[in-house]
Each structure stands twice: as structure tokens, then as C-alpha cells.
Amino acid sequence: MGIGKGLALLTVGAVAGAAAIAGLGAVNGDVSFDKVGQYTSTGKKAEQVKFRLAPSSEQLAKCLPKVKVDVSVALETDVKGFDVVDVSVTGGPANTAFTVFLLEVPAAPFGAAEYIGDVFTDKYGKGRTELRVIAEEAFSSTLVGKERVRKELGHVGMWFAEPTGDDFCLGAGAGPVTPFDGDNEAGVQVFNSAPSLPKAPLP
């Protein structure tokens, strides 16, 4: 179950990989899942999902008062073999790299995660990327003991790609180094889909 199949209840039960990033809740904030999000589709079957990512904490929101992160997902796997995820940033920090992940849970401890791409802002704080991935039916599968466990990747999150990326807001060296980049070193999560996709995998 992925993007385009309805807003189902988000399961926050056993989460793979939670221990690796435990303790970031104080930075990323407690997220409320009771807000009504924006969910649009065309035709009888959802062909496109549009939603907005929000800053992951009040502190980050205050540091990025003009930021907007819009996500549009064209659900085309059945036709092209992949979906197209378009991520657009305006009002962000200048000349900054972000990593983009599909997530089981939008906020800490995040659960299962899949690294799908990067977004780079220019000197005006604008950036855009188009990613060809399986989004509508995205999931992870791993062995837990002798059983194979499937986790739905129903949310989107973005991290500062460099550990120093969050220094302008949290202070030099104040933020934790997290594993959300290819070199296993990133800053804190900066945006997620919790407010726009409440109680839902994507969907």
C-alpha cells in the first residue's frame, strides 16, 4: 500500500532501525497526526497526489519562516514501471543539499526508510528535483528472526545532507550527526509529511 490508495491508519508499532536514531525526538519535535491534510487525485483512480512537507520542529520552523516544500507524485508505475516524485523547495536556506527519504513513520524514530534522492537549493533558496521511483507501492522487506517482515513506506522526509547544514538554526555542532545520507553522515530531519498525510501511509 503506497501513494494513491487512500489515507489508511498509520501503524507506529514495531519499527525497524529505531535504535539507530533514537533520541532525535527532542530536535525533531513531537508530531500531531490529527490534522486534515491536502490530498488530491484526478479521475476515478488517483493519478496524482500533491501535498506539502512541513518543518520537523518548531525551532526549524522559526529558522525557516518562508520555506515551502511541495511534493507532487505522478502515479505511473502500471504504465511506465515507475512513479515520478517532484520535490520543489522555495524560501529555504541558500546553497544547501537535502536528502529525500520514503519513510514508515514521518518523525523520530522513523522506522524503515528508503533513500530516493537529493535536492539542492541555489543562492536564492530555491531547489527542485524529479525522482523516478516506486512510490505508490513502496515498501521495505527484511528478516526479523526467521520471519520476513514488510513495512509500508508511507511518508516523505528530508534531512540536511551535511551535519553542518543545520548549524545556522541549531548552533555550530549542536545538532546530532544522523545516518540519513549515502556517507552515513547527515544533519537532522528538516521536513516531513506528518501534517499533510496524517494517520496514513502515502497512502
N, C-alpha and C positions, 0 to 999 in steps of 0.2 A: 504494500500500500504506500503510495507516494503522492506527489503533487497531482491534483486534479481529481481525487476520488472522495472528496468530502471532508469536512472537519470532524474527525473522529477524536475520541478522548486520548489525550497524551498519557502514555504509560511511563511513570517515573520509577518503576520498580528496579530490579537488579540491573545495574548499568556497567557495561564492560569498560574497563580503563579508568574508573572513577578515582582510584588511588593515586594515579599519576598526577592528577591536577586538583586534588583535594586542597581546601584552604583558600581557594581563589574567590569564594563567595563574598568575602568582605570587600574585595576590589570590584567584582562584577555586580554586586548587589543582589538582593532578593527580588525575584521577578514574580509579578502577579499574572495569573493566567486567566483572569475573569473579564478581560476587556474584549470588546467586539472588534474584530479586525476587518480589513477590506479583502474581499475575495471576489474576483470577477471571472467570468467564463463567457465563451461565445458558443452559440448553437446549443443543441440538446446535450452534447457531451462537452465537458470542459476542454477547451483547446488552448487556452491561455490563462495563466494565473499571474496576477500582479499584486504585489504587497510591498511594504516599506519596512526596512530594518531600523531599529532604534538603538541609541546608545545603551550600553550594557549596565551602566550605573549612573546615579545622579551626578557623581563627580565628573564623569566623562561628558555627560550632557551639558554641564555648566561650562566645560572647557571647549565644547563644540556647539555653540548655541545656534549656528546657522546650517548645520550639516543636514543633508538629506541623502539617504541611500535607498534608491528604488530598484526593485528586482522584478523582472518580467520573465516568465518561463513559458516558452512555446512547447507544448506537449506534442512532440512529433516522433516519438520512438517507434510507433507502429508503422510510420510511413518512411522515415529516414534512418531508423536504427539508433537515434539519439534525440534528446531534448536540447533546446537552446536556452541557456540561462544568461540573461543580460543583466549585469550589475552596473549601476550608474551612481557615482558619488558627486555631490556638489557641496560647497561650503565646508569641505574637510581640511585637514592640515595639509600644507603645501609639500610637494615633493616627498610623499610618503608611500611606502609599499604596505599593502594589506594582503593577508592570505584569506581565502574563502573556503569554508567547510560546509558540508552537509552533516547535520547532527541528529543524534537520537533525542537529546534534550537540549533546549536552546541556551540555558545558563548552567553554571557550575552545578554538578560535576561533569556535565555534557554527555556522558555515556559514549556510545560508539560514534566515530567521526570519520569522514572521508574528505581528504584534501582534494579540491577540484580546480583550484586556480588562484591567480593573483590579480589585484587591482592596483594601479599606480596613479597617484594624483600628480598634476602638474603644479606650476608655481602659483596657480590660482585656486588650488584645492579641488580641482575637477579631475575625475577619472572615470573610465568605462572599460569594461571587458565583456566579451561574449564567449561563453563556455559551452562546448558540446559534450554533454554528459547524460547518463541515465538519471533523470531526476524523478519522474513520475513513479517509478518503481524502485527507487534507490533503497538498498538495504545492505547490512553487513552480515557476515556469517562466520562464526568461529566455534571451535570446540571448547566446551566447558566440561571438564572431566571426559566422559565418554559420549556426551550428547552434543549435537550440533545445534547452536542457538542462533536464531535470526533476530536482528534488531532493525526496526524501521528507521530510516534516516529522514525524519520528517521536519527538520528545521534548518535554517541557514544561520551561520555565524561568521564573523570576520575578526581577525586578530591583527595587531601591529606585527608586521613581518620581522622587524628588528626589536630586540629587547629594549633598545633606547628610544623606540618610536613613541612610547608613552611618557617619556621624561618631561615633555612640555606641560603635561597635566598632573602627573603623579609625583613629579620631582625626580631629579637625577638618581638613578639606581634604586628608586623606591618601589617600583613595580617588580613583581616576580618574573623570572625567566620561565616561559612555558614551552611545551614541546610542539606548538602548532605551526611548524614550518618544516621544509624539507631538510634543513640542517639541524633540526631538533632544538632550535633556539628562536623564540618569538617573544613578543610582549604580551600584554593582557588582551583578553577579548574586548573589542571595542564596540561592535554592533551585533545584534541578534534579532531573530524574528518573533520573539515571545509575544510582544503586543499585537502583532498583525495576524499571527496564526495561533491564537490561544487554544489550549487543550487539544492540539492537533499535531499529528504528523503532517507533512507537507502534501496535502492532507493525507 
